[in-house]
Amino acid sequence: MLTVTKSITLTGTTKIDGTVVERHTATINSDNPEQMNLNIGIKVNKTLSEANLETCRAERNEFEDAAIALKNELLAAKEDEAE
């Protein structure tokens, strides 16, 4: 039996001097926003990532905050629908 799931995917990149050094993705299940998969800090350029650790770490945290904020918006919308 086929099951189809609608999801929202956020993507982000951390760039240093125009070069992508890390990629980030978050996939949130639209029907059940509690289900969220995060892939943060996928290194594209390990040398630049390690040389700019503080910047990369700050952008990872910023991306995670954005993903959680979207998840919370979707959860609030689901609660409003239920009322």
mmCIF file of the N, C-alpha and C atoms, coordinates in Angstrom:
data_MODEL
# 
_entry.id   MODEL 
# 
loop_
_atom_site.group_PDB 
_atom_site.id 
_atom_site.type_symbol 
_atom_site.label_atom_id 
_atom_site.label_alt_id 
_atom_site.label_comp_id 
_atom_site.label_asym_id 
_atom_site.label_entity_id 
_atom_site.label_seq_id 
_atom_site.pdbx_PDB_ins_code 
_atom_site.Cartn_x 
_atom_site.Cartn_y 
_atom_site.Cartn_z 
_atom_site.occupancy 
_atom_site.B_iso_or_equiv 
_atom_site.pdbx_formal_charge 
_atom_site.auth_seq_id 
_atom_site.auth_comp_id 
_atom_site.auth_asym_id 
_atom_site.auth_atom_id 
_atom_site.pdbx_PDB_model_num 
ATOM 1   N N  . MET A 1 1  ? 0.845   -1.177 0.000  1.00 0.00 ? 1  MET A N  1 
ATOM 2   C CA . MET A 1 1  ? 0.000   0.000  0.000  1.00 0.00 ? 1  MET A CA 1 
ATOM 3   C C  . MET A 1 1  ? 0.891   1.241  0.000  1.00 0.00 ? 1  MET A C  1 
ATOM 4   N N  . LEU A 1 2  ? 0.605   2.138  -0.886 1.00 0.00 ? 2  LEU A N  1 
ATOM 5   C CA . LEU A 1 2  ? 1.387   3.363  -1.020 1.00 0.00 ? 2  LEU A CA 1 
ATOM 6   C C  . LEU A 1 2  ? 1.002   4.361  0.061  1.00 0.00 ? 2  LEU A C  1 
ATOM 7   N N  . THR A 1 3  ? 2.003   4.918  0.697  1.00 0.00 ? 3  THR A N  1 
ATOM 8   C CA . THR A 1 3  ? 1.808   6.004  1.648  1.00 0.00 ? 3  THR A CA 1 
ATOM 9   C C  . THR A 1 3  ? 2.548   7.213  1.108  1.00 0.00 ? 3  THR A C  1 
ATOM 10  N N  . VAL A 1 4  ? 1.852   8.325  1.009  1.00 0.00 ? 4  VAL A N  1 
ATOM 11  C CA . VAL A 1 4  ? 2.455   9.559  0.514  1.00 0.00 ? 4  VAL A CA 1 
ATOM 12  C C  . VAL A 1 4  ? 2.519   10.550 1.663  1.00 0.00 ? 4  VAL A C  1 
ATOM 13  N N  . THR A 1 5  ? 3.682   11.138 1.843  1.00 0.00 ? 5  THR A N  1 
ATOM 14  C CA . THR A 1 5  ? 3.885   12.111 2.909  1.00 0.00 ? 5  THR A CA 1 
ATOM 15  C C  . THR A 1 5  ? 4.302   13.441 2.313  1.00 0.00 ? 5  THR A C  1 
ATOM 16  N N  . LYS A 1 6  ? 3.620   14.484 2.700  1.00 0.00 ? 6  LYS A N  1 
ATOM 17  C CA . LYS A 1 6  ? 3.982   15.829 2.277  1.00 0.00 ? 6  LYS A CA 1 
ATOM 18  C C  . LYS A 1 6  ? 4.945   16.392 3.309  1.00 0.00 ? 6  LYS A C  1 
ATOM 19  N N  . SER A 1 7  ? 6.048   16.977 2.841  1.00 0.00 ? 7  SER A N  1 
ATOM 20  C CA . SER A 1 7  ? 7.005   17.546 3.775  1.00 0.00 ? 7  SER A CA 1 
ATOM 21  C C  . SER A 1 7  ? 7.532   18.873 3.255  1.00 0.00 ? 7  SER A C  1 
ATOM 22  N N  . ILE A 1 8  ? 8.090   19.621 4.169  1.00 0.00 ? 8  ILE A N  1 
ATOM 23  C CA . ILE A 1 8  ? 8.714   20.899 3.850  1.00 0.00 ? 8  ILE A CA 1 
ATOM 24  C C  . ILE A 1 8  ? 10.204  20.732 4.113  1.00 0.00 ? 8  ILE A C  1 
ATOM 25  N N  . THR A 1 9  ? 11.027  21.166 3.168  1.00 0.00 ? 9  THR A N  1 
ATOM 26  C CA . THR A 1 9  ? 12.470  21.064 3.333  1.00 0.00 ? 9  THR A CA 1 
ATOM 27  C C  . THR A 1 9  ? 13.100  22.446 3.304  1.00 0.00 ? 9  THR A C  1 
ATOM 28  N N  . LEU A 1 10 ? 13.865  22.732 4.343  1.00 0.00 ? 10 LEU A N  1 
ATOM 29  C CA . LEU A 1 10 ? 14.671  23.946 4.393  1.00 0.00 ? 10 LEU A CA 1 
ATOM 30  C C  . LEU A 1 10 ? 16.098  23.571 4.027  1.00 0.00 ? 10 LEU A C  1 
ATOM 31  N N  . THR A 1 11 ? 16.743  24.415 3.275  1.00 0.00 ? 11 THR A N  1 
ATOM 32  C CA . THR A 1 11 ? 18.157  24.187 2.971  1.00 0.00 ? 11 THR A CA 1 
ATOM 33  C C  . THR A 1 11 ? 18.923  25.468 3.274  1.00 0.00 ? 11 THR A C  1 
ATOM 34  N N  . GLY A 1 12 ? 20.151  25.292 3.687  1.00 0.00 ? 12 GLY A N  1 
ATOM 35  C CA . GLY A 1 12 ? 21.008  26.435 3.965  1.00 0.00 ? 12 GLY A CA 1 
ATOM 36  C C  . GLY A 1 12 ? 22.440  26.107 3.610  1.00 0.00 ? 12 GLY A C  1 
ATOM 37  N N  . THR A 1 13 ? 23.213  27.133 3.347  1.00 0.00 ? 13 THR A N  1 
ATOM 38  C CA . THR A 1 13 ? 24.635  26.952 3.085  1.00 0.00 ? 13 THR A CA 1 
ATOM 39  C C  . THR A 1 13 ? 25.419  27.979 3.889  1.00 0.00 ? 13 THR A C  1 
ATOM 40  N N  . THR A 1 14 ? 26.554  27.556 4.361  1.00 0.00 ? 14 THR A N  1 
ATOM 41  C CA . THR A 1 14 ? 27.504  28.455 4.996  1.00 0.00 ? 14 THR A CA 1 
ATOM 42  C C  . THR A 1 14 ? 28.602  28.710 3.993  1.00 0.00 ? 14 THR A C  1 
ATOM 43  N N  . LYS A 1 15 ? 28.839  29.998 3.709  1.00 0.00 ? 15 LYS A N  1 
ATOM 44  C CA . LYS A 1 15 ? 29.869  30.373 2.747  1.00 0.00 ? 15 LYS A CA 1 
ATOM 45  C C  . LYS A 1 15 ? 30.936  31.213 3.437  1.00 0.00 ? 15 LYS A C  1 
ATOM 46  N N  . ILE A 1 16 ? 32.166  30.980 3.044  1.00 0.00 ? 16 ILE A N  1 
ATOM 47  C CA . ILE A 1 16 ? 33.302  31.791 3.482  1.00 0.00 ? 16 ILE A CA 1 
ATOM 48  C C  . ILE A 1 16 ? 33.935  32.353 2.221  1.00 0.00 ? 16 ILE A C  1 
ATOM 49  N N  . ASP A 1 17 ? 33.960  33.669 2.127  1.00 0.00 ? 17 ASP A N  1 
ATOM 50  C CA . ASP A 1 17 ? 34.517  34.339 0.942  1.00 0.00 ? 17 ASP A CA 1 
ATOM 51  C C  . ASP A 1 17 ? 33.930  33.793 -0.359 1.00 0.00 ? 17 ASP A C  1 
ATOM 52  N N  . GLY A 1 18 ? 32.614  33.538 -0.354 1.00 0.00 ? 18 GLY A N  1 
ATOM 53  C CA . GLY A 1 18 ? 31.929  33.076 -1.552 1.00 0.00 ? 18 GLY A CA 1 
ATOM 54  C C  . GLY A 1 18 ? 32.026  31.585 -1.825 1.00 0.00 ? 18 GLY A C  1 
ATOM 55  N N  . THR A 1 19 ? 32.765  30.861 -1.001 1.00 0.00 ? 19 THR A N  1 
ATOM 56  C CA . THR A 1 19 ? 32.922  29.415 -1.179 1.00 0.00 ? 19 THR A CA 1 
ATOM 57  C C  . THR A 1 19 ? 32.029  28.679 -0.187 1.00 0.00 ? 19 THR A C  1 
ATOM 58  N N  . VAL A 1 20 ? 31.217  27.748 -0.681 1.00 0.00 ? 20 VAL A N  1 
ATOM 59  C CA . VAL A 1 20 ? 30.366  26.949 0.202  1.00 0.00 ? 20 VAL A CA 1 
ATOM 60  C C  . VAL A 1 20 ? 31.257  26.007 1.010  1.00 0.00 ? 20 VAL A C  1 
ATOM 61  N N  . VAL A 1 21 ? 31.117  26.078 2.341  1.00 0.00 ? 21 VAL A N  1 
ATOM 62  C CA . VAL A 1 21 ? 31.912  25.199 3.198  1.00 0.00 ? 21 VAL A CA 1 
ATOM 63  C C  . VAL A 1 21 ? 31.052  24.177 3.938  1.00 0.00 ? 21 VAL A C  1 
ATOM 64  N N  . GLU A 1 22 ? 29.773  24.503 4.177  1.00 0.00 ? 22 GLU A N  1 
ATOM 65  C CA . GLU A 1 22 ? 28.868  23.564 4.830  1.00 0.00 ? 22 GLU A CA 1 
ATOM 66  C C  . GLU A 1 22 ? 27.464  23.698 4.246  1.00 0.00 ? 22 GLU A C  1 
ATOM 67  N N  . ARG A 1 23 ? 26.734  22.582 4.268  1.00 0.00 ? 23 ARG A N  1 
ATOM 68  C CA . ARG A 1 23 ? 25.335  22.554 3.848  1.00 0.00 ? 23 ARG A CA 1 
ATOM 69  C C  . ARG A 1 23 ? 24.496  22.082 5.034  1.00 0.00 ? 23 ARG A C  1 
ATOM 70  N N  . HIS A 1 24 ? 23.245  22.553 5.052  1.00 0.00 ? 24 HIS A N  1 
ATOM 71  C CA . HIS A 1 24 ? 22.331  22.206 6.132  1.00 0.00 ? 24 HIS A CA 1 
ATOM 72  C C  . HIS A 1 24 ? 20.958  21.923 5.524  1.00 0.00 ? 24 HIS A C  1 
ATOM 73  N N  . THR A 1 25 ? 20.265  20.921 6.032  1.00 0.00 ? 25 THR A N  1 
ATOM 74  C CA . THR A 1 25 ? 18.895  20.653 5.607  1.00 0.00 ? 25 THR A CA 1 
ATOM 75  C C  . THR A 1 25 ? 18.035  20.275 6.809  1.00 0.00 ? 25 THR A C  1 
ATOM 76  N N  . ALA A 1 26 ? 16.783  20.633 6.718  1.00 0.00 ? 26 ALA A N  1 
ATOM 77  C CA . ALA A 1 26 ? 15.786  20.223 7.702  1.00 0.00 ? 26 ALA A CA 1 
ATOM 78  C C  . ALA A 1 26 ? 14.551  19.819 6.910  1.00 0.00 ? 26 ALA A C  1 
ATOM 79  N N  . THR A 1 27 ? 14.030  18.643 7.209  1.00 0.00 ? 27 THR A N  1 
ATOM 80  C CA . THR A 1 27 ? 12.812  18.168 6.555  1.00 0.00 ? 27 THR A CA 1 
ATOM 81  C C  . THR A 1 27 ? 11.760  17.958 7.631  1.00 0.00 ? 27 THR A C  1 
ATOM 82  N N  . ILE A 1 28 ? 10.624  18.628 7.445  1.00 0.00 ? 28 ILE A N  1 
ATOM 83  C CA . ILE A 1 28 ? 9.551   18.588 8.438  1.00 0.00 ? 28 ILE A CA 1 
ATOM 84  C C  . ILE A 1 28 ? 8.314   17.973 7.785  1.00 0.00 ? 28 ILE A C  1 
ATOM 85  N N  . ASN A 1 29 ? 7.744   16.976 8.440  1.00 0.00 ? 29 ASN A N  1 
ATOM 86  C CA . ASN A 1 29 ? 6.528   16.327 7.975  1.00 0.00 ? 29 ASN A CA 1 
ATOM 87  C C  . ASN A 1 29 ? 5.372   17.311 8.132  1.00 0.00 ? 29 ASN A C  1 
ATOM 88  N N  . SER A 1 30 ? 4.707   17.645 7.024  1.00 0.00 ? 30 SER A N  1 
ATOM 89  C CA . SER A 1 30 ? 3.620   18.624 7.055  1.00 0.00 ? 30 SER A CA 1 
ATOM 90  C C  . SER A 1 30 ? 2.414   18.139 7.857  1.00 0.00 ? 30 SER A C  1 
ATOM 91  N N  . ASP A 1 31 ? 2.158   16.842 7.832  1.00 0.00 ? 31 ASP A N  1 
ATOM 92  C CA . ASP A 1 31 ? 1.013   16.295 8.554  1.00 0.00 ? 31 ASP A CA 1 
ATOM 93  C C  . ASP A 1 31 ? 1.304   16.117 10.037 1.00 0.00 ? 31 ASP A C  1 
ATOM 94  N N  . ASN A 1 32 ? 2.558   15.876 10.366 1.00 0.00 ? 32 ASN A N  1 
ATOM 95  C CA . ASN A 1 32 ? 2.973   15.680 11.759 1.00 0.00 ? 32 ASN A CA 1 
ATOM 96  C C  . ASN A 1 32 ? 4.287   16.425 11.978 1.00 0.00 ? 32 ASN A C  1 
ATOM 97  N N  . PRO A 1 33 ? 4.218   17.739 12.229 1.00 0.00 ? 33 PRO A N  1 
ATOM 98  C CA . PRO A 1 33 ? 5.429   18.547 12.334 1.00 0.00 ? 33 PRO A CA 1 
ATOM 99  C C  . PRO A 1 33 ? 6.401   18.115 13.438 1.00 0.00 ? 33 PRO A C  1 
ATOM 100 N N  . GLU A 1 34 ? 5.928   17.288 14.360 1.00 0.00 ? 34 GLU A N  1 
ATOM 101 C CA . GLU A 1 34 ? 6.853   16.764 15.378 1.00 0.00 ? 34 GLU A CA 1 
ATOM 102 C C  . GLU A 1 34 ? 7.971   15.952 14.723 1.00 0.00 ? 34 GLU A C  1 
ATOM 103 N N  . GLN A 1 35 ? 7.691   15.398 13.537 1.00 0.00 ? 35 GLN A N  1 
ATOM 104 C CA . GLN A 1 35 ? 8.693   14.613 12.821 1.00 0.00 ? 35 GLN A CA 1 
ATOM 105 C C  . GLN A 1 35 ? 9.553   15.557 11.986 1.00 0.00 ? 35 GLN A C  1 
ATOM 106 N N  . MET A 1 36 ? 10.752  15.805 12.492 1.00 0.00 ? 36 MET A N  1 
ATOM 107 C CA . MET A 1 36 ? 11.690  16.686 11.793 1.00 0.00 ? 36 MET A CA 1 
ATOM 108 C C  . MET A 1 36 ? 13.053  16.022 11.766 1.00 0.00 ? 36 MET A C  1 
ATOM 109 N N  . ASN A 1 37 ? 13.648  16.000 10.578 1.00 0.00 ? 37 ASN A N  1 
ATOM 110 C CA . ASN A 1 37 ? 14.999  15.466 10.418 1.00 0.00 ? 37 ASN A CA 1 
ATOM 111 C C  . ASN A 1 37 ? 15.936  16.625 10.122 1.00 0.00 ? 37 ASN A C  1 
ATOM 112 N N  . LEU A 1 38 ? 17.012  16.713 10.901 1.00 0.00 ? 38 LEU A N  1 
ATOM 113 C CA . LEU A 1 38 ? 18.014  17.763 10.713 1.00 0.00 ? 38 LEU A CA 1 
ATOM 114 C C  . LEU A 1 38 ? 19.328  17.152 10.260 1.00 0.00 ? 38 LEU A C  1 
ATOM 115 N N  . ASN A 1 39 ? 19.920  17.758 9.265  1.00 0.00 ? 39 ASN A N  1 
ATOM 116 C CA . ASN A 1 39 ? 21.280  17.422 8.829  1.00 0.00 ? 39 ASN A CA 1 
ATOM 117 C C  . ASN A 1 39 ? 22.024  18.749 8.798  1.00 0.00 ? 39 ASN A C  1 
ATOM 118 N N  . ILE A 1 40 ? 22.803  18.981 9.818  1.00 0.00 ? 40 ILE A N  1 
ATOM 119 C CA . ILE A 1 40 ? 23.454  20.279 9.985  1.00 0.00 ? 40 ILE A CA 1 
ATOM 120 C C  . ILE A 1 40 ? 24.971  20.104 9.915  1.00 0.00 ? 40 ILE A C  1 
ATOM 121 N N  . GLY A 1 41 ? 25.605  21.012 9.188  1.00 0.00 ? 41 GLY A N  1 
ATOM 122 C CA . GLY A 1 41 ? 27.067  21.034 9.149  1.00 0.00 ? 41 GLY A CA 1 
ATOM 123 C C  . GLY A 1 41 ? 27.688  19.963 8.282  1.00 0.00 ? 41 GLY A C  1 
ATOM 124 N N  . ILE A 1 42 ? 27.040  19.624 7.169  1.00 0.00 ? 42 ILE A N  1 
ATOM 125 C CA . ILE A 1 42 ? 27.622  18.670 6.227  1.00 0.00 ? 42 ILE A CA 1 
ATOM 126 C C  . ILE A 1 42 ? 28.785  19.394 5.546  1.00 0.00 ? 42 ILE A C  1 
ATOM 127 N N  . LYS A 1 43 ? 29.975  18.942 5.814  1.00 0.00 ? 43 LYS A N  1 
ATOM 128 C CA . LYS A 1 43 ? 31.161  19.643 5.329  1.00 0.00 ? 43 LYS A CA 1 
ATOM 129 C C  . LYS A 1 43 ? 31.378  19.440 3.835  1.00 0.00 ? 43 LYS A C  1 
ATOM 130 N N  . VAL A 1 44 ? 31.456  20.552 3.129  1.00 0.00 ? 44 VAL A N  1 
ATOM 131 C CA . VAL A 1 44 ? 31.744  20.553 1.701  1.00 0.00 ? 44 VAL A CA 1 
ATOM 132 C C  . VAL A 1 44 ? 33.220  20.882 1.499  1.00 0.00 ? 44 VAL A C  1 
ATOM 133 N N  . ASN A 1 45 ? 33.749  21.758 2.351  1.00 0.00 ? 45 ASN A N  1 
ATOM 134 C CA . ASN A 1 45 ? 35.150  22.142 2.307  1.00 0.00 ? 45 ASN A CA 1 
ATOM 135 C C  . ASN A 1 45 ? 35.665  22.072 3.738  1.00 0.00 ? 45 ASN A C  1 
ATOM 136 N N  . LYS A 1 46 ? 36.206  20.922 4.091  1.00 0.00 ? 46 LYS A N  1 
ATOM 137 C CA . LYS A 1 46 ? 36.620  20.669 5.474  1.00 0.00 ? 46 LYS A CA 1 
ATOM 138 C C  . LYS A 1 46 ? 37.691  21.652 5.942  1.00 0.00 ? 46 LYS A C  1 
ATOM 139 N N  . THR A 1 47 ? 38.618  21.988 5.081  1.00 0.00 ? 47 THR A N  1 
ATOM 140 C CA . THR A 1 47 ? 39.701  22.897 5.464  1.00 0.00 ? 47 THR A CA 1 
ATOM 141 C C  . THR A 1 47 ? 39.158  24.264 5.862  1.00 0.00 ? 47 THR A C  1 
ATOM 142 N N  . LEU A 1 48 ? 38.299  24.843 5.015  1.00 0.00 ? 48 LEU A N  1 
ATOM 143 C CA . LEU A 1 48 ? 37.724  26.149 5.339  1.00 0.00 ? 48 LEU A CA 1 
ATOM 144 C C  . LEU A 1 48 ? 36.773  26.068 6.526  1.00 0.00 ? 48 LEU A C  1 
ATOM 145 N N  . SER A 1 49 ? 36.049  24.983 6.640  1.00 0.00 ? 49 SER A N  1 
ATOM 146 C CA . SER A 1 49 ? 35.130  24.812 7.760  1.00 0.00 ? 49 SER A CA 1 
ATOM 147 C C  . SER A 1 49 ? 35.896  24.822 9.081  1.00 0.00 ? 49 SER A C  1 
ATOM 148 N N  . GLU A 1 50 ? 36.967  24.066 9.146  1.00 0.00 ? 50 GLU A N  1 
ATOM 149 C CA . GLU A 1 50 ? 37.756  23.992 10.378 1.00 0.00 ? 50 GLU A CA 1 
ATOM 150 C C  . GLU A 1 50 ? 38.491  25.298 10.660 1.00 0.00 ? 50 GLU A C  1 
ATOM 151 N N  . ALA A 1 51 ? 38.908  26.000 9.612  1.00 0.00 ? 51 ALA A N  1 
ATOM 152 C CA . ALA A 1 51 ? 39.612  27.273 9.784  1.00 0.00 ? 51 ALA A CA 1 
ATOM 153 C C  . ALA A 1 51 ? 38.670  28.381 10.245 1.00 0.00 ? 51 ALA A C  1 
ATOM 154 N N  . ASN A 1 52 ? 37.373  28.195 10.019 1.00 0.00 ? 52 ASN A N  1 
ATOM 155 C CA . ASN A 1 52 ? 36.367  29.194 10.385 1.00 0.00 ? 52 ASN A CA 1 
ATOM 156 C C  . ASN A 1 52 ? 35.329  28.586 11.319 1.00 0.00 ? 52 ASN A C  1 
ATOM 157 N N  . LEU A 1 53 ? 35.812  27.848 12.285 1.00 0.00 ? 53 LEU A N  1 
ATOM 158 C CA . LEU A 1 53 ? 34.954  27.060 13.172 1.00 0.00 ? 53 LEU A CA 1 
ATOM 159 C C  . LEU A 1 53 ? 33.880  27.896 13.862 1.00 0.00 ? 53 LEU A C  1 
ATOM 160 N N  . GLU A 1 54 ? 34.238  29.053 14.380 1.00 0.00 ? 54 GLU A N  1 
ATOM 161 C CA . GLU A 1 54 ? 33.257  29.867 15.111 1.00 0.00 ? 54 GLU A CA 1 
ATOM 162 C C  . GLU A 1 54 ? 32.140  30.361 14.203 1.00 0.00 ? 54 GLU A C  1 
ATOM 163 N N  . THR A 1 55 ? 32.493  30.803 13.009 1.00 0.00 ? 55 THR A N  1 
ATOM 164 C CA . THR A 1 55 ? 31.485  31.264 12.053 1.00 0.00 ? 55 THR A CA 1 
ATOM 165 C C  . THR A 1 55 ? 30.572  30.113 11.661 1.00 0.00 ? 55 THR A C  1 
ATOM 166 N N  . CYS A 1 56 ? 31.172  28.970 11.348 1.00 0.00 ? 56 CYS A N  1 
ATOM 167 C CA . CYS A 1 56 ? 30.377  27.797 10.953 1.00 0.00 ? 56 CYS A CA 1 
ATOM 168 C C  . CYS A 1 56 ? 29.465  27.352 12.084 1.00 0.00 ? 56 CYS A C  1 
ATOM 169 N N  . ARG A 1 57 ? 29.980  27.322 13.289 1.00 0.00 ? 57 ARG A N  1 
ATOM 170 C CA . ARG A 1 57 ? 29.172  26.910 14.439 1.00 0.00 ? 57 ARG A CA 1 
ATOM 171 C C  . ARG A 1 57 ? 27.994  27.868 14.640 1.00 0.00 ? 57 ARG A C  1 
ATOM 172 N N  . ALA A 1 58 ? 28.238  29.164 14.512 1.00 0.00 ? 58 ALA A N  1 
ATOM 173 C CA . ALA A 1 58 ? 27.171  30.152 14.680 1.00 0.00 ? 58 ALA A CA 1 
ATOM 174 C C  . ALA A 1 58 ? 26.094  29.962 13.609 1.00 0.00 ? 58 ALA A C  1 
ATOM 175 N N  . GLU A 1 59 ? 26.504  29.690 12.381 1.00 0.00 ? 59 GLU A N  1 
ATOM 176 C CA . GLU A 1 59 ? 25.520  29.513 11.306 1.00 0.00 ? 59 GLU A CA 1 
ATOM 177 C C  . GLU A 1 59 ? 24.767  28.193 11.440 1.00 0.00 ? 59 GLU A C  1 
ATOM 178 N N  . ARG A 1 60 ? 25.414  27.159 11.970 1.00 0.00 ? 60 ARG A N  1 
ATOM 179 C CA . ARG A 1 60 ? 24.697  25.904 12.255 1.00 0.00 ? 60 ARG A CA 1 
ATOM 180 C C  . ARG A 1 60 ? 23.588  26.171 13.257 1.00 0.00 ? 60 ARG A C  1 
ATOM 181 N N  . ASN A 1 61 ? 23.934  26.910 14.326 1.00 0.00 ? 61 ASN A N  1 
ATOM 182 C CA . ASN A 1 61 ? 22.935  27.231 15.359 1.00 0.00 ? 61 ASN A CA 1 
ATOM 183 C C  . ASN A 1 61 ? 21.815  28.089 14.791 1.00 0.00 ? 61 ASN A C  1 
ATOM 184 N N  . GLU A 1 62 ? 22.151  29.039 13.935 1.00 0.00 ? 62 GLU A N  1 
ATOM 185 C CA . GLU A 1 62 ? 21.147  29.901 13.311 1.00 0.00 ? 62 GLU A CA 1 
ATOM 186 C C  . GLU A 1 62 ? 20.189  29.076 12.445 1.00 0.00 ? 62 GLU A C  1 
ATOM 187 N N  . PHE A 1 63 ? 20.739  28.126 11.694 1.00 0.00 ? 63 PHE A N  1 
ATOM 188 C CA . PHE A 1 63 ? 19.902  27.274 10.853 1.00 0.00 ? 63 PHE A CA 1 
ATOM 189 C C  . PHE A 1 63 ? 18.978  26.408 11.717 1.00 0.00 ? 63 PHE A C  1 
ATOM 190 N N  . GLU A 1 64 ? 19.532  25.814 12.767 1.00 0.00 ? 64 GLU A N  1 
ATOM 191 C CA . GLU A 1 64 ? 18.718  24.975 13.645 1.00 0.00 ? 64 GLU A CA 1 
ATOM 192 C C  . GLU A 1 64 ? 17.585  25.790 14.272 1.00 0.00 ? 64 GLU A C  1 
ATOM 193 N N  . ASP A 1 65 ? 17.890  27.012 14.700 1.00 0.00 ? 65 ASP A N  1 
ATOM 194 C CA . ASP A 1 65 ? 16.847  27.882 15.266 1.00 0.00 ? 65 ASP A CA 1 
ATOM 195 C C  . ASP A 1 65 ? 15.745  28.154 14.243 1.00 0.00 ? 65 ASP A C  1 
ATOM 196 N N  . ALA A 1 66 ? 16.126  28.403 12.989 1.00 0.00 ? 66 ALA A N  1 
ATOM 197 C CA . ALA A 1 66 ? 15.142  28.665 11.933 1.00 0.00 ? 66 ALA A CA 1 
ATOM 198 C C  . ALA A 1 66 ? 14.261  27.433 11.694 1.00 0.00 ? 66 ALA A C  1 
ATOM 199 N N  . ALA A 1 67 ? 14.872  26.255 11.705 1.00 0.00 ? 67 ALA A N  1 
ATOM 200 C CA . ALA A 1 67 ? 14.112  25.017 11.490 1.00 0.00 ? 67 ALA A CA 1 
ATOM 201 C C  . ALA A 1 67 ? 13.130  24.783 12.634 1.00 0.00 ? 67 ALA A C  1 
ATOM 202 N N  . ILE A 1 68 ? 13.573  24.999 13.845 1.00 0.00 ? 68 ILE A N  1 
ATOM 203 C CA . ILE A 1 68 ? 12.696  24.810 15.000 1.00 0.00 ? 68 ILE A CA 1 
ATOM 204 C C  . ILE A 1 68 ? 11.566  25.827 14.987 1.00 0.00 ? 68 ILE A C  1 
ATOM 205 N N  . ALA A 1 69 ? 11.858  27.056 14.590 1.00 0.00 ? 69 ALA A N  1 
ATOM 206 C CA . ALA A 1 69 ? 10.818  28.088 14.503 1.00 0.00 ? 69 ALA A CA 1 
ATOM 207 C C  . ALA A 1 69 ? 9.745   27.686 13.490 1.00 0.00 ? 69 ALA A C  1 
ATOM 208 N N  . LEU A 1 70 ? 10.166  27.164 12.339 1.00 0.00 ? 70 LEU A N  1 
ATOM 209 C CA . LEU A 1 70 ? 9.190   26.719 11.334 1.00 0.00 ? 70 LEU A CA 1 
ATOM 210 C C  . LEU A 1 70 ? 8.375   25.541 11.857 1.00 0.00 ? 70 LEU A C  1 
ATOM 211 N N  . LYS A 1 71 ? 9.039   24.605 12.501 1.00 0.00 ? 71 LYS A N  1 
ATOM 212 C CA . LYS A 1 71 ? 8.330   23.460 13.081 1.00 0.00 ? 71 LYS A CA 1 
ATOM 213 C C  . LYS A 1 71 ? 7.274   23.949 14.074 1.00 0.00 ? 71 LYS A C  1 
ATOM 214 N N  . ASN A 1 72 ? 7.636   24.913 14.909 1.00 0.00 ? 72 ASN A N  1 
ATOM 215 C CA . ASN A 1 72 ? 6.690   25.440 15.894 1.00 0.00 ? 72 ASN A CA 1 
ATOM 216 C C  . ASN A 1 72 ? 5.522   26.161 15.222 1.00 0.00 ? 72 ASN A C  1 
ATOM 217 N N  . GLU A 1 73 ? 5.780   26.870 14.128 1.00 0.00 ? 73 GLU A N  1 
ATOM 218 C CA . GLU A 1 73 ? 4.701   27.514 13.372 1.00 0.00 ? 73 GLU A CA 1 
ATOM 219 C C  . GLU A 1 73 ? 3.726   26.469 12.832 1.00 0.00 ? 73 GLU A C  1 
ATOM 220 N N  . LEU A 1 74 ? 4.269   25.394 12.287 1.00 0.00 ? 74 LEU A N  1 
ATOM 221 C CA . LEU A 1 74 ? 3.420   24.331 11.734 1.00 0.00 ? 74 LEU A CA 1 
ATOM 222 C C  . LEU A 1 74 ? 2.614   23.656 12.835 1.00 0.00 ? 74 LEU A C  1 
ATOM 223 N N  . LEU A 1 75 ? 3.237   23.437 13.983 1.00 0.00 ? 75 LEU A N  1 
ATOM 224 C CA . LEU A 1 75 ? 2.512   22.832 15.107 1.00 0.00 ? 75 LEU A CA 1 
ATOM 225 C C  . LEU A 1 75 ? 1.384   23.740 15.572 1.00 0.00 ? 75 LEU A C  1 
ATOM 226 N N  . ALA A 1 76 ? 1.641   25.045 15.660 1.00 0.00 ? 76 ALA A N  1 
ATOM 227 C CA . ALA A 1 76 ? 0.604   25.990 16.085 1.00 0.00 ? 76 ALA A CA 1 
ATOM 228 C C  . ALA A 1 76 ? -0.544  26.009 15.087 1.00 0.00 ? 76 ALA A C  1 
ATOM 229 N N  . ALA A 1 77 ? -0.230  25.953 13.801 1.00 0.00 ? 77 ALA A N  1 
ATOM 230 C CA . ALA A 1 77 ? -1.272  25.934 12.765 1.00 0.00 ? 77 ALA A CA 1 
ATOM 231 C C  . ALA A 1 77 ? -2.115  24.670 12.891 1.00 0.00 ? 77 ALA A C  1 
ATOM 232 N N  . LYS A 1 78 ? -1.482  23.529 13.175 1.00 0.00 ? 78 LYS A N  1 
ATOM 233 C CA . LYS A 1 78 ? -2.224  22.274 13.350 1.00 0.00 ? 78 LYS A CA 1 
ATOM 234 C C  . LYS A 1 78 ? -3.160  22.370 14.561 1.00 0.00 ? 78 LYS A C  1 
ATOM 235 N N  . GLU A 1 79 ? -2.674  22.983 15.634 1.00 0.00 ? 79 GLU A N  1 
ATOM 236 C CA . GLU A 1 79 ? -3.510  23.142 16.819 1.00 0.00 ? 79 GLU A CA 1 
ATOM 237 C C  . GLU A 1 79 ? -4.705  24.040 16.526 1.00 0.00 ? 79 GLU A C  1 
ATOM 238 N N  . ASP A 1 80 ? -4.485  25.112 15.754 1.00 0.00 ? 80 ASP A N  1 
ATOM 239 C CA . ASP A 1 80 ? -5.588  26.012 15.373 1.00 0.00 ? 80 ASP A CA 1 
ATOM 240 C C  . ASP A 1 80 ? -6.618  25.279 14.533 1.00 0.00 ? 80 ASP A C  1 
ATOM 241 N N  . GLU A 1 81 ? -6.159  24.396 13.643 1.00 0.00 ? 81 GLU A N  1 
ATOM 242 C CA . GLU A 1 81 ? -7.076  23.607 12.803 1.00 0.00 ? 81 GLU A CA 1 
ATOM 243 C C  . GLU A 1 81 ? -7.927  22.692 13.643 1.00 0.00 ? 81 GLU A C  1 
ATOM 244 N N  . ALA A 1 82 ? -7.335  22.138 14.686 1.00 0.00 ? 82 ALA A N  1 
ATOM 245 C CA . ALA A 1 82 ? -8.040  21.175 15.531 1.00 0.00 ? 82 ALA A CA 1 
ATOM 246 C C  . ALA A 1 82 ? -9.123  21.827 16.387 1.00 0.00 ? 82 ALA A C  1 
ATOM 247 N N  . GLU A 1 83 ? -8.976  23.112 16.625 1.00 0.00 ? 83 GLU A N  1 
ATOM 248 C CA . GLU A 1 83 ? -9.954  23.796 17.509 1.00 0.00 ? 83 GLU A CA 1 
ATOM 249 C C  . GLU A 1 83 ? -11.224 24.158 16.807 1.00 0.00 ? 83 GLU A C  1 
# 
